[in-house]
Amino acid sequence: MAQLLVMVLDDPVLLDRVLEAWLDAGVRGITVLDSTGVEGARKRASGNDLPTFLGFRRLPHTDQHSHYTLFTVTDDETVERVVPASEAIVGDLNAPHTGILFTLPVNQVWGLDEYCPQAPETQETK
């Protein structure tokens, strides 16, 4: 089954190593987003006298990133390789300040045929 694999990486210095580990584990494509948790946003907002949640949009953009969020769609077997490969770099994900890693089932995928095999009757009608 296809899985949406998501990791919020706590230490941005480790990004290149984590990306390399995911590729070595068989991930074919990874999207990376700059992200900030609520605590980081509150810290930035408090320095600007902005309302905590309403002020997020108006925060100045900086080159400092609190986190990176990585995601990809992949299969179960690849997920089983990515988890230990990620922990080999960031440490035990149950420890504080390492990040989180989770999957969500993906029922349908367009653009990645290997993750959504056609039903036999659909293949015959093509």
C-alpha positions as a printed NumPy array, in Angstrom:
array([[  0.   ,   0.   ,   0.   ],
       [  1.14 ,   3.533,  -0.668],
       [  2.024,   5.66 ,   2.349],
       [  2.479,   9.378,   2.826],
       [  5.693,   9.561,   4.83 ],
       [  6.19 ,  12.803,   6.755],
       [  9.096,  13.875,   8.926],
       [  9.423,  17.082,  10.902],
       [ 13.169,  17.385,  11.397],
       [ 14.086,  19.291,  14.546],
       [ 17.742,  19.997,  13.703],
       [ 18.064,  21.678,  10.294],
       [ 21.807,  20.975,  10.242],
       [ 20.962,  17.294,   9.672],
       [ 18.835,  17.895,   6.567],
       [ 21.395,  16.833,   3.946],
       [ 22.253,  13.649,   5.828],
       [ 18.586,  12.721,   6.29 ],
       [ 17.829,  13.366,   2.615],
       [ 20.751,  11.181,   1.587],
       [ 19.59 ,   8.411,   3.945],
       [ 16.064,   8.534,   2.51 ],
       [ 17.398,   8.328,  -1.049],
       [ 19.675,   5.43 ,  -0.088],
       [ 16.645,   3.691,   1.468],
       [ 14.826,   3.858,  -1.866],
       [ 12.739,   7.037,  -1.667],
       [ 12.429,   8.393,  -5.197],
       [ 11.36 ,  11.976,  -4.558],
       [ 11.209,  14.176,  -1.472],
       [  9.548,  17.534,  -0.922],
       [ 11.114,  19.751,   1.744],
       [  9.361,  22.691,   3.38 ],
       [ 10.685,  25.241,   5.856],
       [  8.465,  24.97 ,   8.897],
       [  8.061,  26.42 ,  12.347],
       [  6.288,  24.908,  15.318],
       [  4.026,  26.933,  17.535],
       [  6.77 ,  27.588,  20.101],
       [  9.131,  29.019,  17.51 ],
       [  6.376,  31.197,  16.108],
       [  5.478,  32.46 ,  19.572],
       [  9.102,  33.377,  20.254],
       [  9.322,  35.325,  17.012],
       [  5.963,  36.999,  17.59 ],
       [  6.753,  38.024,  21.174],
       [  9.75 ,  40.001,  19.99 ],
       [  7.562,  41.964,  17.602],
       [  4.625,  42.708,  19.938],
       [  2.267,  40.874,  17.589],
       [ -0.718,  38.819,  18.675],
       [  0.517,  35.251,  18.833],
       [ -1.615,  33.602,  16.171],
       [ -2.79 ,  36.609,  14.186],
       [  0.709,  37.948,  13.757],
       [  2.249,  34.876,  12.086],
       [  1.608,  36.135,   8.582],
       [  3.335,  39.452,   9.28 ],
       [  6.491,  37.968,  10.787],
       [  9.612,  38.967,   8.901],
       [ 11.14 ,  36.213,   6.824],
       [ 14.586,  35.204,   8.005],
       [ 17.106,  32.684,   6.79 ],
       [ 16.895,  30.845,  10.106],
       [ 14.661,  27.776,   9.995],
       [ 13.257,  26.184,  13.07 ],
       [ 12.488,  22.896,  11.335],
       [ 12.215,  21.221,   7.98 ],
       [  9.215,  19.133,   7.022],
       [  9.963,  16.363,   4.534],
       [  7.335,  14.324,   2.763],
       [  7.013,  11.718,   0.071],
       [  4.654,   9.008,  -1.146],
       [  6.256,   5.592,  -1.014],
       [  5.512,   1.931,  -0.318],
       [  5.495,   0.017,   2.976],
       [  8.834,  -1.672,   2.36 ],
       [ 10.605,   1.631,   1.783],
       [  9.047,   3.084,   4.942],
       [ 10.507,   0.152,   6.895],
       [ 13.986,   1.117,   5.642],
       [ 13.557,   4.889,   6.092],
       [ 12.689,   4.774,   9.795],
       [ 15.931,   3.168,  11.038],
       [ 17.964,   5.152,   8.5  ],
       [ 16.478,   8.382,   9.878],
       [ 17.049,   7.388,  13.487],
       [ 20.659,   6.51 ,  12.702],
       [ 21.146,  10.204,  11.949],
       [ 18.829,  12.076,  14.334],
       [ 18.805,   9.578,  17.194],
       [ 15.82 ,   7.911,  18.832],
       [ 12.734,   9.743,  17.592],
       [ 11.139,   9.176,  21.006],
       [ 13.841,  11.409,  22.52 ],
       [ 13.197,  15.141,  22.758],
       [ 14.325,  17.521,  20.015],
       [ 14.892,  14.916,  17.32 ],
       [ 11.706,  15.295,  15.301],
       [  8.687,  13.221,  14.456],
       [  8.098,  10.738,  11.687],
       [  4.706,   9.366,  10.687],
       [  2.812,   7.798,   7.827],
       [ -0.712,   8.079,   6.529],
       [ -2.301,   5.565,   4.168],
       [ -2.776,   6.814,   0.631],
       [ -5.825,   5.381,  -1.1  ],
       [ -5.144,   6.735,  -4.565],
       [ -2.151,   8.262,  -6.309],
       [ -1.959,   9.996,  -9.664],
       [  1.427,  10.363, -11.304],
       [  3.118,   7.477,  -9.469],
       [  1.819,   4.329, -11.18 ],
       [  3.976,   1.955,  -9.132],
       [  2.026,   2.928,  -5.975],
       [ -1.497,   2.415,  -7.337],
       [ -1.614,  -0.808,  -9.341],
       [ -4.521,  -1.112, -11.735],
       [ -7.282,  -3.616, -10.99 ],
       [ -7.184,  -6.571, -13.44 ],
       [-10.461,  -5.554, -15.115],
       [ -9.134,  -2.017, -15.663],
       [ -5.949,  -3.331, -17.276],
       [ -7.919,  -5.497, -19.696],
       [-10.034,  -2.598, -20.903],
       [ -7.027,  -0.436, -21.811]])
